[in-house]
Amino acid sequence: MLKYRIITTIFLVPVVIGMLFWLPLIAFKLIMLTICMLSALEWGQLSGIPDSKRILLSIACGLLITIMTFIIPIYWPLLMVFIENYILWLALVWWLIALLLILSYPRTAVFWQKSNLLRLIFGLLTIIPFFWGMISLRYSNHNDNSVFGSWISLYLMFLVWSADSSAYIFGRALGRHKLAPKISPGKTWEGLISGLLISTIIAWLFNYYVSLNVAPFKLIICSIVAVFFSIVGDLTESMFKREAGIKDSGCIIPGHGGMLDRIDSLTAAVPVFACLMLQVFHVI
């Protein structure tokens, strides 16, 4: 399994870099649309939807994103401004709610585990803001610096992946205190703290050598919060998988499981980071 994970990662890293730096706007949006539709297809399994109807969920999610991305901006530009301003705030609210669900699990699971509709809403609140967070980051300051958005997006992905890897390594080596034993027994507080410390160092080094032109203090604050919520995203998917009685959300990526298994941390980190950078600190 580890061999497949390493091979897949080696293949995916240059693909991600190519997507961020060389794809035109329309192509990048279509790639993100495809990722979100695959994620919606897998979320159907977490929501208890029969196999025959999951494709309908994927299509519906794709249509919703298409309408928001390609139709509303043309015919209702003022509505688009409203959506762009508030969808990231909505994501921040959702991930705070998800944090409360994690902290109170399994006591509060009885309120949502039997409701397919509620779990579908949770899925839309996870997938659609992730799409808009990626688009917002990738094309921030695009008119002034065409590659700034690419660098800030790559930075966040590298930050989350590094924090996740260091949390795993240090958690295995030093972990003694379980973080959320009823959801993910392998995660520890030592791993969480190590991931946050590593992310702080990476934020400082990346900003120093790449020169993102973002105040270091603001970047570090946004980065630490984003990494923390990346763990919330990971635990949230694990919580829903546990309730659904499945190990992986899918098998589309060798060694990694499904699409959601690969982006679960990013679904939370991306919109939260974008919200803080764009709406709170106004630095990009």
N, C-alpha and C positions, 0 to 999 in steps of 0.2 A: 504493500500500500504506500509506504514512504517513497519507494522508487517512482511510482506513478505521480505522486504529488510533486516531487522534484522536477520530473520531466515536464509535467503540465505547467508548472510555474515558470520554468525556463522558456517555454513556448509563449506563455501569456504575457510576460513582461514586455518584450519588444512589440507585441501586438497592441498592448495598451498605450505604449509610448507613441506608436504610429497613429493610433486613433486620436490621441490628444493633440499632436503637433501637426499632422499633415492632412487629416480629413477636413473637407469643407463643412460648413455649418449644416447643410441639409443631410449630408451623409452621416455626420455625428449624431444628429437627432434620430435618424432612422436606425442606427445601431443601438442607441439607448432605448428606442421604442421596442426593438426586438428583445432586448434584455428584459425589459419590464413585462412584455407579454409572456415570455418564458417563466418569469417569476410569478406572474398571476396564475399561470397554468399549474405551477407547483403549489401555490397557496391554496388552490382549490382542494388539494389533498389535505392540507392542514385544517380546512374549514369543513371537512366531512362531505364534500360534494362528490357525487358519483362520477366515475371516469368519463361517462358519455357527455356530461355537462361541463367538464372543466375547460374544454376547448371553447365553449361559449363564453365562459368567464374571461379567458385570455383575449378573445376577440373584442368583448365589451370593454375591457381595460384598454386595449389598443385603440379602439374607436374614441374613447373618452380622451385619451392623450392626444390623438390626432386632431380632434375638434379643438382642444385647448391650444394646440401648437400651431396648426395650419389654417384653421377657419376663423376662430375668434379674433386673432390679431388683424385679419383683413377687414372683417365686417363690424367688429365691436372693439376698436383699439382701447377705448377707455376701460372696458371690462377687463381687457388683458392686463392693463396696468394694475387694476385692483387685484386680479389673481396673482400676479407676480409679487405684489407687495405683501399679501397676506397668507399665501400658501406655505411659505417657510415658517411663519409664526404658528400656523396650524400644526406643522410638523413638530415644532418645539413643544407645543402643548401635548400632542399625542405621545411623544417620547417621555415626557414627564409622567403621563398616565401609565405608560408601559412600565416605567420604573416602579410606580406604586403597585402595579399588578405583580411584578417580580418579588417585591419586598413582602407582599401579603400572600404569595402563593404557598400552599394550594387552597387557602381558605376562600379566597375570592373567585377561584376558578369555577365554582358552582354557578356563578352568575353569568358566565359567558361560554362555558364549554359545551352546553347543549343548544346554543343559538348559532346556527350556520350564518344567519344574516349578520350578527354582531361580529363574528370572526371574519366575514367578508369585508365589513367596514374597516376592521383593523388592518386587513390586507391592503385596501385602497389607501389608507392613511400611511402605510409603510412604503408602497411602491410609487405612487404618483409624486409625493414630495421628493423622493429620491431622484426621480427623473428631472424635476425642476431644479433641484439642488445642483445636479451635474451640469445642466445647461447654464444655470446662473454663474457657476464657477468658471466653466470653460470659456464663456464669452464675456467675463467681467473685464472692463477697461479695454475692450477689443479695439475700439477706434484709436486709442492712444498707443497701445502696445499689443500687437496681434498675438504675441506668445505669452503674455502675462497670465492669461487664464489657463493656458496649457501647463505652465510651471506651477501655479497654485493648486491645480487639480492633481498633478503628479505628486506634488508635495504631500497633499492630504492622503492620497492612496498609499504612498510610501510610509507615511507616518503611522497610519492604521495598521498596515501589514507588519511594520517593524515592531510596533507596540504589541501586536498579537503574538508575534514570534517570541519576543523577549518575555512576555507574560507566560508563555508555554514553557520556555527553557528555564527561567528562574523559578517558576511555579513548581516544575518537576524537581528542581535541585533543592529549593529552599522551602517549598510550600508545606505548611503545617496546619493552617487554619482555612477551612473551606469557605468559599465565597457564597455559593448558593447550592448547597448539597442536594436539595430537593429538585433542582432543575438541571445543574451540570456539575456533578461531583468532582470533576477534574480541575475546576477553576479554584484558585486560592487567593486570599488577600495579599499574600506575598507576591504573587504573579501580577495582580492588579497594580500594586504600588510600583513594582519594577517597570511595568509597561508605562505608567505615568511619568516616571523618572526618565526613562529612555526617550519618551516623546518630547520631554522638555529639552533634553540635550539635542535631539534631532532638529527641533524647531529653531534653536539658536544657531546651530551649525549651518542648516540649510539657508536660513535668512542671511547669514554672514557670507557664504560662498556664492550663492545664486543671486543675492541682492534682490529680494522681492519688493523692496521699498515699502515695507510695512513695519510700523513701530514694533520692536522686539517684544515689548511687554504685552501689547495687544495680541500679537501673533501667538505668544506662548499661552496666554489665557484662553484664546479660542482653540488652540491645539489641545490643551489639557482637557477642556470640556468636551471637545469632539472625541478624543480617545476614550474618555469615560463613557460617553454615550455609545461609542462603538461596541463596548462591552455590554451595554444595555441592549443593543440591537442583537448581538449574538445570543444573549440569554433569553431574549424575547422569542426568537425563533426556536430555541431549544425548548422553551416552555410550551409553545404551541405544538411542536413535534412530540413532546412527551404526552400531551393530552390526546394527540391523534394516534399515538402508539407506533410511531415510525422513527427510524434512525436517521435517514437522509431524506431531504425534500425531493430528490430525484437522482438521476445517474448520468446527467448530460456531460459532466466534466470528470474525466478519469482521475481517481484519487481524491477528488474533492466532493463528490456527491452531486447535488443539483445546483442550479443557478443561485437559488436562495442561500444554499450553504456557502457559496463563494462570496456573495455580496452582503450577507446578513449584517456584518459590522458596518459596512459602508451605507446601508439603508438608513441608519441612524446618524452616523458621523457626518455624512455629506450635507443633508439639509440643516442639521444643527450648526455645523461650521459655517455654511453659507448664510444662515440667519444671523449669526453673531457678527460675521465679517461685513455683511451687506446692510443689515437692518439695525444692529445695535451699535457697532463701532464705526460704521460707514467708511471702512478703509479700502474697500475695493468696489 
